[in-house]
Amino acid sequence: MALVTTKEMFKRAYEGKYSVGAFNVDNLETFQAVIQAAKETKSPVIIQITENVIKYLGITYLNHMVQAAVEDTGVEVALHLDHGRSVEICKYCVDHGFTSVMIDASAYDFEKNIEMTKEVVEYAHERGVVVESELGAIDGKEEDIDVSDKYGRFTHPQDVVEFVTRTGIDSLAIAIGTAHGAYKFKPGQIPSLRFDILEEIEEKLPGFPIVLHGSSSVPKERLALINKYGGDMAESIGVPEKLLTEASHHAVCKINVGTDLRVAFTGEIRKVFFEQPKEYEIRKYTTPAREAVKEMVKDKMINVFECAGHAVMDK
């Protein structure tokens, strides 16, 4: 099995009414955890890499890491640039083995967003790479960019047909109430998603794959583990998993998760450091952290996104 684009993944997901999990990885251990979860559940998977992670790992190490995992496991994997903030970084990733890139020009006005997105699409499609773009702005923190309330909270359905038609993108990230980061909703607030907007977009773009960003559920037990063992994270409310499953039954073919992996990983490391303060062997604390991430991802693939058993894998 070689790296694949998301094109066939999304076609099957749309028809089967499930979503493919897109997981942001930050290091070797979280990457291994996601790949192993996909293998054990026979799920297609999207490995998401940000520009900062490319700088942290190095593009050569990243490429070999991904190729080794695919060869070793036979898992169906797409390698995706998450929130490419410039045309240049998108082209760089296209030229360095990524099978999918996201150009995020949502901070610009509608015409500039189209202009930048179209340039990336033309470059990527010529080289067999697919493109995701964002219309509207997802609340919360996207690495170094704060997008709260920038251009209105939700995607306007009347804009989507023109945007997709003029850019030629392969999938569209929309804003219907999810948010980036750990602190998505205020304590006491009841999380909800605007399914009326999603349904209207579905009607305007039949068969077209939709993406949800900022979809971590921030499990309370994982947050509690961090604080029990010396952490100081405030109360956090994520997106309820039942809402994500419902979205999967609509046109949402890709759901992004990052914070949940970091919370799970950090909690297990803190536990080892607290209970075994003399421990210094790196594998002794990264192994349980990696296992926690794997089990969390498996649960999402099976019970939330319902994509388990849908992968095309090497026999």
N, C-alpha and C positions, 0 to 999 in steps of 0.2 A: 504494500500500500504506500503510495506517495502522498504528499500534501495535496489537498484538493481545494477548490474554491467553495464558496457557500451556495452556489447556484442550485445544484442538485439537492443539497441538504435542505434548502428552504422550500424547494418544490415539493419534496416528500413531506416536510413538516406542515406546509399549508394544507395539503390534501389529507394528511393524517390527523390534523388538529392537535398538534403538539408543538413545543418549542425546542430549539437547540440551545443548550447552555453556552454562554460566552463568558469565560472566566479570566479575570485579570490576574496574571501571575507576576511575582516580583523577584523570585530567585529559583534556584534549581529545585529546592524541596517542594515549593508550591506547584511548580510545573509538573514534577513527578507525581504529585498527589492527584492532580486533575487528570493526567494521562492514565494513571492506574485506575481511577474511578471509571473513566470511559471504557477501559478494557473490561473491567469486571461487570459492567452493566450493559456492555455492547451498545454504547451510545455514541452518536456523532458528537464532536466537540469542537469548539472554537477557542483557540488560545489567543488571548488578547494581550497586546504589548503596547505600552505607552512610550512616548519619546524618552521620558526619564529612565524607564527600564532599559531601553536600548543603550543609553549612555552608561547605565550601571553594569549591565552584563557584557556589552560589546557585541556588535552585530555578528562577528564571526563565531564567537562562542554560542550565541543564540541560535544561529542557523544549524550548527552541528548538533546542538542539544536537541533541537526539534527533529532533525533527520534521524538521529539515533533513537529517539522515542518511537517514531513512526515505524522504523525498521524493526525495532525490538518487539513492539506490541501489535502491529497490524491495525492500529486504531485509525479511524477516519478523522483526520484533523485538518482544520483550516487555520492558517496563521494570519492574524488580523491586527492591523494598526488601529489602536483605539484613540479617538480624538486627535487626529493629525491636524495641527493648528496652522499649517502652511502647505501650499502646493509643493514646496521643495521637499518636506519630510515625507509626503505621500509618494512622490516620485522616487525618493531614496529607498523607501521600503519596497516599492514595486521592483526596483532594480536589485534588491538584496533578498529575494526569496519569499516575500510575503505573498499570499494568494488572495488577500482581501485588505483593503485600506478604507479608513474613514476620514474624509475631509470634513472638518468641523469649522465651517465659516458662518455658523449661526449667530455669532456676535456682530456680523456685518448686516447691512440692509439686504433686502430681498434680491435686488439685482446683482450686488457684489457676491452674495452667496451663490447665485446661479453661475456667475462668471468663473469663480474659483472652482466650484464643483465640476463644471463642464470641462475645464482644463485638465483636472485630474482624471475624469472619466475617459477622455480621449486618449490620454497617455496610458492609463491602466488597461483599457480594453484592447489596445493594440498589442499588449503584451500578455493577454489572457488573464488579467487580474480583475476582480470585481470591486465595486465601490459602494460604500454606504455614505449617506450624508444626513445632516440634521436640519430640520425645519422647526423653528421656534427655539426656545432655550429651556433645557432641563434645569430645575432649581438645584442649588447646592454648589458644591466645590468640585471643579474638574481640574485636578492637580493644582496649578498655580493661578487658575482663572476663576474668579467668583462671578457666577452668572445669575445671581438672584434678581428676579424681577426686571431683567434687562430688556426683553422685548415682549412682555406679556407672558403669562404663565403657561398657556396651552397653545398647541398647534392649531392654526386656523384651517379647517377642512377645505375652505374655498381656494386655498393656495396650493394644495398638494398636487393636483393634476398638472397645473402649469409647471410647477417645480420639477416633477418627475419627467414630464415630457421634454422640457427644454434642456435638462441636464443629462438624461439618459442613465441615471443611477440604477443600481440593482436592488437596493433596499433603502428604507427611509426610517430614521429615528424620529419619533414623535414625542411631544410633551403632553401627557394626560394625567400627571399627578405624581409620578415617581420623582426621586431626587437623589443627587449624588451624595456620597459621604455617609457617616454613621448617624448623623442627626437630621433625619428626614422630616419628622413631625414633632411638634411640641408635646410635652407630657399632657395627657388629658385629651388631646386631639384624636379624633377617630380617623385613621387613614382610609382614603378612598381613591379610586381611579375613575376618570371620566370615560366610562364605557360608551356613553352616548357619542362622544367625539370619535372614539375608535370605530364604532359602527358606521358613522357617517363617512369616515375615511375609507373604510372597507368598501362601502357602496361606490365611492368615487374611483377607487383603484382595485377593482376585482382581481384576485389572484396575485396581488403584489405583496411581497414580504415586508412586514412592519417590525421595527426594533424598539425594545424598551430599555433605556439606560437607567442607572440608579436603582436597581431592583433588589438590593440586599434586604434581607428580612431582619438582620441584627438580632439573632436569638438571645433571649434574656439570660439563659443559662450560660451562654458563652461570655456575655458581658459580665455576668456575676463572677465567673471564674477569674477573669482579669482582676477585678476589684478585690476578690477574696485573697489573692496572692500578691498584693502590693500595688495594684494598679489604681488609677484614679480617673475612670471614665464616667461621665455623667449619664443619667438615664437616657436611653435611646430607643426610639420607635421606628422600626423599618416598615417595609411594604409587606403586609400579610401574604403568606404564601398562597392562600386560597384565591386571592385576587390575581396572582400571577398565573395560576392554573386556569382560571377563567379567561384571562387574556390569551393564553395558549390555544384555547378553543376558538378564538377569533383569528385575525390575520397576523397576530404576533408570532413570528417564526424564530426570533432571536431575543434572548433575555440576558442582560449583562449583570454580572455579579463580581464585586471586588472586595468590598468592605467585609463581608462575611468570612472570606478566606483569611483576611488579616487578623480579624478578631479571634477566630479559632486558633490560628497559629500562635498568636501572642499569648493567649490564655494558657496554653499547654507549656510554653517556655517559662512563663512566670511561675507556674506550679512547680516545675522541676527546680528552678532556682530557689524557691521558697522552702521546699521540703528537703532539698539536698544542697545546702549552701556551699558545700565543699566541692561540688561537681564542677569540672572544667572540661570534660570530654565533650566536644561539640556534638557528636552523634547521639549522645545520651539525652540531649534536649531537643535536637531537631527531628529525631525519629518520632517521638510521640506527637510533636507538632504536625509533622507531615501526615501521620495517620489520622489525626483529627480533621485535617482539611480533606483528606480522601473520603472519609466517612460522610462528611457534610455534603460534598459534591455528589457522592453516590445517592444520598437521600434526595437531593434536588432533582437529579436526573430521573429517578424512579417515581417519586411522589409529587413533585411540583411541576416540572416541565414535561413529564411523561414521555421522555425520549428514549428510555431504556429499551434495548432490543431493536432499535431502528437504524443502527449503523451498518454501512457496507464495510466489511472487514476481510482481511486476508484469511484464507483458510489454512 
